[in-house]
């Protein structure tokens, strides 16, 4: 009998635990479980951070870890054309330069830093010949009009070697193809099937298109392109229209679309035939893809599920199992309230004060969170809401705020030792709806409402007394703050505003703006790794989350319960949100956990 070693040149490893970094296909014996095991590649879709706004018929380019979203439309499309564009870094989206001309239902090609979109529908024409180029920060309009104006074509290739194929000309599905060299468009060979709403992938000299309409049920027709002529090849398994695609002529994937109702199915192409793979979580059409592939690592975003979507999904065929970042429900607080203070971590949180109803009044209640449930803590000496918090569960700090009824702004500071609150040094200026962060003996508060209006001043606490700190560029209230006394981050606030400012212990300087301007939000983390969530702009209230890397904000998975005037604490990858207001005060708690990846271990059996 031939042994494993004779076949593969290696002996089966004998290990007490699964290795952390073994390659796909490696086999070992786990002596603890008494089983043979291996690492196996598999296909899966996972949720990514949503686009900052919902839209359909948008354009996409790039790869999964560096994608670009451009343009798109709302509903109705001809009255809500978009000029916005966003970049994805593998974790979330951030807004970037606007298109020169709002466009939807166009073709697209290229990378995140060198993209081109062409044709589509614009405010001035439903069948555009316009070309727009992106350099990684700004869009320009080169003098390179297509020969035929059209919407809903397929696009693929690069910024300097792109292809546009098919589409809808005025009232007529098109067979026309044009090649782009970065300067001008040139007519090429016609497709065999006239169609629009088709999807394409590959390069200018080795492309593939599939699907489209008519009919409304979608086409299965697939054609390959060699740079000048088209050849009919194997049909896809189902007809689809307004789908997305990425990859190469010999390794492509198409997903989503209509059949005629929206579908979540996906198929891969190996240059010969189509094979059904795992389905997306969300069925939708009119979506976009990171169309440079590869087919084993792509993404789909936006689209139409029956309503506009901002959802992002990532497809991976790999030996790793990805658990996406997400918010999950935690234990509810005992008392629903808004405008409360917070301190601590996700597994040792502290919530105090706030505004309860009915009756509408300031609270002195404190609750402690252990990672699953809330329990009672010692009461504040002064009931209040719209206060700030800092420190930990066993060394917390409450500062300022307002009593109610009546509304009286407070200077009182209290320190918590894990069971009891005791008086600390008073703030020099009473303030409420301000932000605070840091430690009990090295805290900072900043901005907020004061008796004479709104301030941008800050004050620093040394465990005994408050002293004046630097003044922010923009005075505001209802903002969020995270970090330490010498490395603070302030973001959002009244206006509402998207403004972010960073503090170095002496002065405030501008940081990257939030993607969504909002007020009455909460945050967790540090100056260079922050998470902002909730708020309003103004109504409706928001569940949107964003992550900050010290330079820019990117979108992150949304809260399960949209709310504002909530509290937050923890880190960027282990955040805690609780309380707040929806249509009434809420006691809901949510925990945020960042994305993780682990090898896909499989037990080998004889069955």
C-alpha positions as MATLAB code, in Angstrom:
seq = 'XXXXXXXXXXXXXXXXXXXXXXXXXXXXXXXXXXXXXXXXXXXXXXXXXXXXXXXXXXXXXXXXXXXXXXXXXXXXXXXXXXXXXXXXXXXXXXXXXXXXXXXXXXXXXXXXXXXXXXXXXXXXXXXXXXXXXXXXXXXXXXXXXXXXXXXXXXXXXXXXXXXXXXXXXXXXXXXXXXXXXXXXXXXXXXXXXXXXXXXXXXXXXXXXXXXXXXXXXXXXXXXXXXXXXXXXXXXXXXXXXXXXXXXXXXXXXXXXXXXXXXXXXXXXXXXXXXXXXXXXXXXXXXXXXXXXXXXXXXXXXXXXXXXXXXXXXXXXXXXXXXXXXXXXXXXXXXXXXXXXXXXXXXXXXXXXXXXXXXXXXXXXXXXXXXXXXXXXXXXXXXXXXXXXXXXXXXXXXXXXXXXXXXXXXXXXXXXXXXXXXXXXXXXXXXXXXXXXXXXXXXXXXXXXXXXXXXXXXXXXXXXXXXXXXXXXXXXXXXXXXXXXXXXXXXXXXXXXXXXXXXXXXXXXXXXXXXXXXXXXXXXXXXXXXXXXXXXXXXXXXXXXXXXXXXXXXXXXXXXXXXXXXXXXXXXXXXXXXXXXXXXXXXXXXXXXXXXXXXXXXXXXXXX';
ca = [
       0.000    0.000    0.000;
       1.373    3.409   -0.977;
       1.883    5.742    1.979;
       1.174    9.466    2.219;
       4.923   10.123    2.427;
       5.585    8.145   -0.743;
       2.854   10.082   -2.581;
       3.732   13.585   -1.370;
       7.293   13.282   -0.123;
       6.364   14.282    3.423;
       5.277   12.432    6.557;
       2.001   13.288    8.267;
       2.772   15.645   11.166;
       1.824   14.500   14.680;
       0.653   17.582   16.639;
      -1.190   18.253   19.884;
      -2.935   21.334   18.445;
      -3.781   22.699   15.008;
      -0.982   24.824   13.500;
      -1.586   28.534   13.021;
       0.049   28.957    9.625;
      -0.058   25.702    7.659;
      -0.544   25.854    3.908;
      -3.661   24.700    2.112;
      -3.688   20.917    1.620;
      -1.188   20.107    4.378;
      -2.322   17.101    6.449;
      -1.561   16.434   10.136;
      -2.774   14.252   12.973;
      -4.208   16.131   15.988;
      -3.422   13.908   18.961;
      -5.768   15.877   21.251;
      -8.862   15.311   19.105;
      -7.608   12.010   17.682;
      -8.349   13.068   14.103;
      -6.558   13.724   10.850;
      -6.982   17.329    9.742;
      -6.149   19.664    6.883;
      -6.599   23.261    5.724;
      -9.104   23.456    2.869;
      -9.972   26.361    0.584;
     -13.644   27.269    0.241;
     -15.807   30.013   -1.261;
     -17.778   32.463    0.872;
     -19.365   35.912    0.797;
     -18.956   38.117    3.875;
     -20.411   41.489    4.777;
     -18.231   44.550    4.322;
     -18.767   48.099    5.516;
     -21.641   49.790    3.663;
     -21.285   52.693    1.259;
     -21.889   56.083    2.928;
     -25.090   56.439    0.848;
     -27.511   54.109   -0.896;
     -27.436   54.081   -4.696;
     -27.916   51.917   -7.782;
     -26.590   51.845  -11.348;
     -23.233   52.960   -9.937;
     -19.832   52.197  -11.444;
     -17.038   50.209   -9.816;
     -13.344   49.619  -10.482;
     -10.252   48.303   -8.713;
      -9.720   45.289   -6.482;
     -11.219   44.135   -3.187;
      -8.662   45.948   -1.035;
      -8.531   49.071   -3.211;
     -11.858   49.638   -4.933;
     -13.594   52.715   -6.292;
     -17.304   53.531   -6.423;
     -18.367   56.304   -8.793;
     -21.641   58.046   -9.576;
     -24.913   56.175   -9.527;
     -28.518   57.129   -9.019;
     -31.230   57.222   -6.431;
     -34.925   56.905   -7.133;
     -36.245   57.931   -9.560;
     -32.906   57.691  -11.353;
     -33.466   60.516  -13.813;
     -34.195   62.924  -10.964;
     -31.454   61.789   -8.559;
     -28.199   61.430  -10.458;
     -25.063   61.304   -8.311;
     -21.604   62.831   -8.736;
     -20.146   61.316   -5.564;
     -17.326   58.789   -5.474;
     -15.872   56.682   -2.674;
     -12.744   54.596   -2.100;
     -12.624   51.230   -0.276;
      -9.458   50.028    1.477;
     -10.573   46.503    2.291;
     -12.261   47.596    5.524;
     -14.498   50.558    4.715;
     -15.392   53.417    2.393;
     -14.293   57.049    2.486;
     -15.561   59.842    0.261;
     -13.216   61.245   -2.363;
     -13.370   63.760   -5.232;
     -16.682   64.277   -7.024;
     -17.249   63.489  -10.679;
     -17.230   66.517  -12.947;
     -20.618   65.411  -14.308;
     -23.179   63.375  -12.363;
     -23.476   60.033  -14.148;
     -25.169   56.669  -13.726;
     -25.468   53.461  -15.791;
     -22.044   53.980  -17.415;
     -19.182   51.617  -18.227;
     -16.045   51.594  -16.092;
     -12.477   50.277  -16.166;
      -9.206   50.637  -14.290;
      -7.857   50.720  -10.757;
      -8.635   52.796   -7.673;
      -5.965   55.341   -8.586;
      -6.346   55.225  -12.369;
      -9.976   54.748  -13.395;
     -12.136   55.781  -16.310;
     -15.926   55.816  -16.730;
     -17.686   56.308  -20.041;
     -21.153   56.785  -21.435;
     -24.160   56.404  -19.179;
     -26.899   58.869  -18.378;
     -26.201   62.440  -17.247;
     -28.438   65.432  -16.413;
     -28.037   66.699  -19.987;
     -28.466   63.435  -21.929;
     -29.715   59.898  -21.429;
     -27.160   58.525  -23.924;
     -23.826   60.095  -23.084;
     -20.558   59.880  -25.036;
     -18.674   61.500  -22.127;
     -15.397   60.073  -20.755;
     -14.249   60.927  -17.196;
     -10.858   59.932  -15.711;
      -9.752   59.585  -12.071;
      -6.180   59.897  -10.778;
      -6.730   58.807   -7.184;
      -8.020   62.129   -5.928;
      -9.722   64.140   -8.679;
     -11.819   63.551  -11.781;
     -11.106   65.180  -15.145;
     -12.853   65.155  -18.508;
     -10.412   64.408  -21.327;
     -11.476   65.359  -24.882;
     -12.289   61.732  -25.687;
     -15.949   61.279  -26.610;
     -17.144   57.812  -27.574;
     -18.378   57.327  -31.115;
     -21.809   56.185  -29.914;
     -23.717   57.583  -26.943;
     -25.162   54.811  -24.795;
     -26.190   53.773  -21.301;
     -25.884   50.415  -19.493;
     -22.891   49.091  -21.496;
     -20.251   46.657  -20.277;
     -16.847   48.105  -19.479;
     -13.542   46.414  -18.679;
      -9.787   46.851  -19.004;
      -7.566   49.646  -17.708;
      -7.607   53.434  -17.816;
      -5.381   53.457  -20.915;
      -6.692   50.252  -22.515;
     -10.444   50.049  -21.939;
     -13.353   48.472  -23.800;
     -16.995   49.555  -24.004;
     -19.390   46.932  -25.381;
     -23.113   46.918  -26.069;
     -25.481   49.138  -24.130;
     -28.678   50.941  -24.952;
     -28.599   53.542  -27.710;
     -31.740   55.655  -28.210;
     -34.387   52.941  -28.133;
     -32.052   50.243  -29.509;
     -29.920   47.536  -27.859;
     -26.395   47.858  -29.253;
     -23.819   45.441  -30.643;
     -21.156   48.143  -30.949;
     -17.696   47.892  -29.390;
     -15.076   50.611  -28.958;
     -11.499   50.489  -27.661;
      -9.929   53.305  -25.629;
      -6.183   54.035  -25.496;
      -6.218   56.741  -22.851;
      -6.601   59.445  -25.466;
      -9.284   58.444  -27.974;
     -11.946   55.856  -28.785;
     -11.793   53.605  -31.871;
     -14.592   51.446  -33.279;
     -13.954   47.695  -33.077;
     -15.808   44.499  -34.018;
     -19.483   44.102  -33.172;
     -20.773   41.603  -30.608;
     -22.883   38.731  -31.873;
     -25.820   39.626  -29.570;
     -27.273   43.123  -29.214;
     -27.884   43.847  -25.550;
     -27.716   46.269  -22.638;
     -27.395   45.789  -18.883;
     -24.644   43.223  -19.488;
     -21.532   42.589  -17.372;
     -17.915   42.405  -18.488;
     -14.471   41.439  -17.204;
     -10.919   40.976  -18.417;
      -8.527   43.054  -20.487;
      -8.746   44.909  -23.776;
      -7.259   41.940  -25.653;
      -8.855   39.154  -23.597;
     -12.294   40.106  -22.367;
     -15.583   38.366  -21.638;
     -19.181   39.603  -21.369;
     -22.304   37.813  -20.191;
     -25.983   38.443  -19.526;
     -27.994   41.526  -20.366;
     -31.377   42.230  -21.898;
     -33.729   41.917  -23.719;
     -35.556   39.787  -22.637;
     -36.562   40.885  -19.103;
     -35.615   37.436  -17.799;
     -32.017   38.160  -18.795;
     -29.658   36.561  -21.275;
     -27.307   33.614  -20.713;
     -25.271   34.497  -23.807;
     -21.523   34.766  -23.176;
     -18.957   36.129  -25.640;
     -15.163   36.421  -25.530;
     -13.206   39.335  -27.027;
      -9.641   39.252  -28.403;
      -9.187   42.965  -28.965;
     -10.967   43.106  -32.304;
     -13.528   40.291  -32.666;
     -16.090   38.491  -30.527;
     -16.719   34.746  -30.258;
     -19.774   33.070  -28.708;
     -18.854   30.610  -25.943;
     -20.664   28.560  -23.302;
     -23.789   30.141  -21.843;
     -24.126   30.921  -18.154;
     -26.397   28.736  -16.034;
     -29.084   31.378  -15.549;
     -30.102   34.485  -17.438;
     -29.431   37.761  -15.707;
     -29.448   41.489  -16.382;
     -27.900   44.450  -14.510;
     -25.436   42.086  -12.816;
     -21.786   42.700  -11.911;
     -18.611   40.899  -12.954;
     -14.881   40.896  -12.369;
     -11.783   38.844  -13.099;
     -10.142   37.621  -16.276;
     -11.346   35.962  -19.462;
     -10.179   32.598  -18.091;
     -11.135   33.237  -14.457;
     -14.212   35.465  -14.166;
     -17.153   35.745  -11.786;
     -20.604   37.285  -12.262;
     -23.163   37.851   -9.506;
     -26.443   39.500   -8.651;
     -28.719   41.038  -11.247;
     -32.324   40.394  -12.266;
     -33.925   37.195  -13.568;
     -36.295   39.156  -13.852;
     -36.660   39.581  -10.063;
     -33.456   40.331   -8.155;
     -31.117   37.399   -7.600;
     -28.224   36.665   -5.248;
     -26.730   33.866   -7.353;
     -23.096   33.858   -8.462;
     -21.232   31.911  -11.142;
     -17.556   31.501  -11.958;
     -16.094   31.088  -15.462;
     -12.870   29.181  -16.213;
     -12.585   30.114  -19.873;
     -14.666   27.121  -20.906;
     -17.797   26.860  -18.778;
     -19.760   28.502  -15.972;
     -20.099   26.907  -12.507;
     -22.518   27.998   -9.804;
     -20.763   29.103   -6.610;
     -22.077   30.320   -3.243;
     -24.749   33.021   -3.337;
     -24.543   36.550   -1.991;
     -26.377   37.293    1.240;
     -28.404   40.077   -0.396;
     -30.184   39.615   -3.718;
     -29.920   42.768   -5.833;
     -29.468   44.177   -9.298;
     -27.885   47.374  -10.675;
     -24.864   46.825   -8.401;
     -21.161   47.432   -9.030;
     -18.027   45.344   -8.574;
     -14.292   45.750   -8.071;
     -14.003   44.788  -11.726;
     -10.256   44.182  -11.924;
     -10.737   41.028   -9.863;
      -9.323   38.530   -9.343;
     -12.380   36.282   -9.443;
     -11.248   34.576   -6.219;
     -11.221   37.877   -4.323;
     -13.817   40.391   -5.443;
     -16.654   42.491   -4.030;
     -20.096   43.809   -4.919;
     -21.651   47.013   -3.595;
     -24.721   49.193   -3.846;
     -27.615   48.257   -6.080;
     -31.361   47.756   -5.946;
     -32.970   45.111   -3.738;
     -36.447   46.485   -4.344;
     -35.176   49.537   -2.533;
     -31.831   51.308   -2.752;
     -28.907   49.539   -1.108;
     -25.590   50.598    0.404;
     -24.552   47.028    1.243;
     -21.056   45.764    0.466;
     -20.201   42.078    0.218;
     -16.771   40.508   -0.259;
     -16.235   37.206   -2.081;
     -13.231   35.059   -1.268;
     -12.134   31.620   -2.343;
      -9.368   30.910    0.127;
      -8.132   28.735    2.945;
      -9.134   31.387    5.476;
     -12.540   31.923    7.033;
     -13.280   35.630    7.428;
     -15.573   36.802   10.203;
     -16.590   40.327    9.216;
     -16.709   43.248   11.614;
     -20.182   43.641   13.082;
     -22.325   45.021   15.867;
     -24.047   42.421   18.075;
     -26.707   42.844   20.743;
     -25.559   42.957   24.343;
     -27.558   42.952   27.577;
     -30.020   45.817   28.013;
     -29.477   48.459   30.673;
     -31.861   48.423   33.628;
     -32.931   52.000   32.909;
     -33.601   53.364   29.427;
     -32.066   56.823   29.097;
     -30.319   59.275   26.827;
     -27.547   61.822   27.266;
     -25.602   59.657   29.743;
     -21.879   59.497   30.496;
     -19.618   56.546   29.763;
     -16.255   55.085   30.760;
     -14.402   51.781   30.664;
     -14.190   48.998   28.104;
     -16.460   46.606   26.230;
     -16.179   43.994   28.988;
     -15.971   46.429   31.904;
     -18.151   49.385   30.984;
     -19.652   52.147   33.077;
     -22.784   54.189   32.306;
     -24.028   57.003   34.544;
     -26.484   59.872   34.638;
     -28.702   60.686   31.678;
     -32.275   61.779   31.083;
     -35.082   59.337   31.840;
     -38.784   59.462   30.919;
     -41.452   59.369   32.099;
     -41.171   61.418   34.123;
     -38.640   63.486   32.200;
     -35.823   64.076   34.659;
     -32.092   63.857   35.181;
     -30.780   60.590   36.597;
     -28.112   59.795   39.171;
     -28.138   56.044   38.421;
     -24.909   54.193   37.613;
     -24.713   50.816   35.917;
     -21.721   48.522   35.362;
     -21.344   46.179   32.358;
     -19.395   42.912   32.518;
     -19.475   42.028   28.833;
     -22.924   40.451   28.934;
     -25.128   42.078   31.576;
     -25.541   45.370   33.412;
     -25.588   45.562   37.205;
     -26.156   48.462   39.615;
     -23.320   50.710   40.761;
     -23.192   53.570   43.250;
     -25.361   56.600   42.487;
     -23.969   59.947   41.437;
     -24.262   62.622   44.114;
     -25.799   65.007   41.558;
     -28.398   63.789   39.062;
     -27.596   65.116   35.581;
     -27.614   64.525   31.821;
     -25.549   65.687   28.826;
     -22.391   65.134   30.894;
     -19.015   63.717   29.881;
     -17.190   60.668   31.137;
     -13.618   59.406   31.305;
     -11.558   56.688   32.948;
     -12.403   53.075   33.769;
     -15.103   51.092   35.521;
     -13.174   51.246   38.801;
     -11.694   54.720   38.330;
     -14.296   56.762   36.494;
     -14.854   60.490   36.110;
     -18.105   62.425   35.525;
     -17.893   66.110   34.615;
     -20.382   68.907   33.952;
     -23.764   68.360   32.379;
     -27.126   69.792   33.367;
     -29.801   69.043   35.923;
     -33.472   68.742   34.968;
     -35.950   69.991   35.950;
     -35.183   72.863   35.773;
     -32.236   73.069   33.370;
     -29.205   74.227   35.353;
     -25.724   73.889   33.855;
     -23.236   72.266   36.215;
     -19.552   72.579   37.088;
     -19.557   69.600   39.452;
     -17.027   66.785   38.924;
     -17.303   63.373   40.565;
     -14.825   60.489   40.841;
     -15.831   56.810   40.987;
     -13.827   54.097   42.761;
     -15.831   51.094   41.614;
     -18.575   51.476   44.188;
     -18.942   55.095   45.305;
     -18.860   58.557   43.690;
     -17.074   61.346   45.571;
     -16.641   65.053   44.746;
     -13.683   66.151   42.625;
     -12.470   69.589   41.570;
     -15.121   71.758   39.891;
     -14.921   72.811   36.243;
     -14.137   76.495   35.899;
     -17.002   76.932   33.428;
     -20.294   75.044   33.547;
     -20.895   73.138   30.321;
     -23.172   70.472   28.872;
     -23.394   68.450   25.634;
     -19.595   68.487   25.620;
     -17.108   65.647   25.098;
     -14.520   64.133   27.388;
     -11.897   61.391   27.455;
      -8.729   60.252   29.196;
      -8.108   58.849   32.656;
      -9.526   59.801   36.050;
      -6.274   61.550   36.953;
      -5.503   62.854   33.434;
      -8.764   63.774   31.726;
      -9.846   66.416   29.243;
     -13.232   67.937   28.378;
     -13.834   70.100   25.335;
     -16.433   72.163   23.509;
     -20.123   72.036   24.484;
     -22.813   74.450   25.522;
     -22.061   77.072   28.165;
     -24.327   79.717   29.785;
     -23.387   82.256   27.095;
     -23.702   79.964   24.049;
     -21.366   77.386   22.508;
     -17.663   77.011   23.201;
     -14.584   75.426   21.670;
     -12.506   75.671   24.842;
     -11.048   72.677   26.627;
     -10.097   71.985   30.232;
      -7.623   69.443   31.644;
      -7.929   67.553   34.928;
      -5.016   66.244   37.000;
      -7.041   64.316   39.577;
      -7.588   67.335   41.775;
      -8.172   70.503   39.722;
      -9.074   71.689   36.220;
      -6.883   74.033   34.160;
      -7.446   75.614   30.771;
      -6.316   73.712   27.675;
      -6.178   74.633   24.000;
      -9.179   76.039   22.125;
     -10.697   74.182   19.180;
     -11.002   75.797   15.772;
     -14.750   75.167   15.714;
     -16.922   75.714   18.766;
     -19.744   73.177   18.923;
     -21.814   70.970   21.153;
     -23.305   67.468   20.822;
     -19.949   66.114   19.580;
     -18.021   62.931   20.378;
     -14.530   62.565   21.777;
     -12.037   59.741   22.347;
      -8.393   59.314   23.294;
      -6.227   60.657   26.093;
      -5.480   64.055   27.590;
      -2.460   64.507   25.335;
      -3.837   62.716   22.279;
      -7.539   63.478   21.888;
      -9.937   63.307   18.963;
     -13.112   65.401   18.579;
     -15.581   64.721   15.779;
     -19.063   65.672   14.632;
     -21.303   67.998   16.575;
     -23.893   70.724   16.191;
     -24.538   72.077   12.742;
     -24.441   69.208   12.110;
     -20.780   69.057   11.147;
     -18.359   66.478    9.740;
     -15.381   68.326   11.245;
     -12.683   66.380   13.090;
      -9.962   67.901   15.254;
      -6.923   66.347   16.942;
      -5.327   67.524   20.213;
      -1.673   67.006   21.159;
      -1.889   68.240   24.738;
      -1.382   71.858   23.718;
      -3.276   72.731   20.561;
      -6.016   71.475   18.251;
      -5.486   70.859   14.522;
      -7.812   69.738   11.745;
      -8.156   66.031   10.963;
     -10.014   64.217    8.179;
     -13.746   64.899    7.969;
     -16.399   62.319    8.748;
     -18.137   60.928    5.673;
     -21.507   61.756    7.236;
     -21.984   65.054    9.068;
     -23.883   64.441   12.300;
     -24.470   65.486   15.882;
     -25.335   63.716   19.143;
     -23.132   60.747   18.202;
     -20.814   58.589   20.327;
     -17.351   57.113   19.939;
     -14.718   54.702   21.196;
     -11.006   54.126   20.665;
      -8.036   56.434   20.316;
      -6.863   59.375   18.237;
      -5.357   57.102   15.571;
      -7.853   54.234   15.827;
     -11.319   55.585   16.551;
     -14.872   54.413   15.969;
     -17.776   56.870   15.648;
     -21.408   55.738   15.608;
     -25.019   56.859   15.777;
     -26.180   60.479   15.831;
     -28.559   62.486   13.654;
     -28.268   64.845   10.698;
     -30.823   66.237   11.793;
     -33.602   63.595   11.923;
     -33.797   60.815   11.063;
     -31.458   59.320   13.616;
     -28.555   57.294   12.293;
     -27.029   53.888   12.850;
     -24.017   54.630   10.664;
     -20.531   53.829   11.966;
     -17.154   55.082   10.737;
     -13.557   54.196   11.612;
     -10.673   56.694   11.801;
      -7.034   55.751   11.182;
      -5.421   59.029   12.191;
      -5.921   60.531    8.737;
      -9.309   59.660    7.282;
     -12.667   58.119    8.145;
     -14.027   54.998    6.421;
     -17.480   53.480    6.667;
     -18.029   50.590    9.065;
     -20.949   48.211    9.747;
     -24.005   50.019   11.078;
     -25.553   49.728   14.517;
     -28.485   47.340   14.778;
     -30.545   50.110   16.402;
     -30.221   53.560   14.845;
     -30.163   56.197   17.601;
     -28.704   59.452   18.834;
     -27.797   61.035   22.194;
     -26.233   57.671   23.051;
     -23.093   56.702   24.985;
     -20.005   54.856   23.821;
     -16.767   53.448   25.192;
     -14.099   50.830   24.450;
     -11.709   50.545   21.518;
     -12.015   50.702   17.746;
     -12.178   46.911   17.444;
     -14.066   46.272   20.694;
     -16.527   49.121   21.114;
     -19.637   49.445   23.272;
     -22.763   51.505   22.483;
     -25.644   51.902   24.922;
     -28.672   54.009   25.713;
     -29.804   56.890   23.542;
     -33.005   57.937   21.840;
     -34.981   56.483   18.919;
     -38.683   57.306   19.150;
     -38.179   57.128   22.900;
     -35.341   56.439   25.321;
     -33.693   53.061   24.775;
     -31.844   50.644   27.064;
     -30.344   48.748   24.119;
     -26.664   47.809   24.242;
     -24.528   46.760   21.287;
     -20.975   45.422   21.066;
     -18.713   46.046   18.079;
     -16.066   43.507   17.107;
     -13.560   44.031   14.318;
     -12.957   41.667   11.419;
     -11.032   38.450   12.119;
      -9.581   35.756    9.882;
      -8.788   32.137   10.700;
      -7.657   29.093    8.745;
     -10.412   26.823    7.486;
      -9.624   23.605    9.376;
     -11.344   20.427    8.210;
     -11.425   17.036    9.868;
     -10.671   14.221    7.428;
     -13.158   11.371    7.575;
     -13.768    8.209    5.558;
     -17.426    9.056    4.940;
];
